[in-house]
Amino acid sequence: VLSLIITPLRYFTNLHTLVAYRRALGLYGFFYAVVHLLLYVAFDRAGNVSSALSEIISRRYLQVGMLAILLMIPLAVTSTDAMIRRIWPKRWKLLHR
């Protein structure tokens, strides 16, 4: 949420320096979600991946969380400066929108 609020906050306050923090906040959100998932599998499901997958399939809120993580993977992978140059800035911007 913090990474998403930067654009409107920048628009209304003219604090253009906030843009520098947007990518880092997005990556922190992704890493938090991945660590949360790993802790869920490790502690709640006792490391049993098949049990975790069956639980995710049976619960809607877990499906939404998994969908969010899956949608964040390409964003996290392409968030380095090297990847921006590799896939071209115009395509990168389209992907991240």
Secondary structure as UniProt FT lines:
FT   HELIX           2..13
FT   HELIX           16..18
FT   HELIX           19..39
FT   HELIX           40..44
FT   TURN            46..47
FT   HELIX           49..58
FT   HELIX           60..77
FT   HELIX           81..87
FT   HELIX           89..96
//
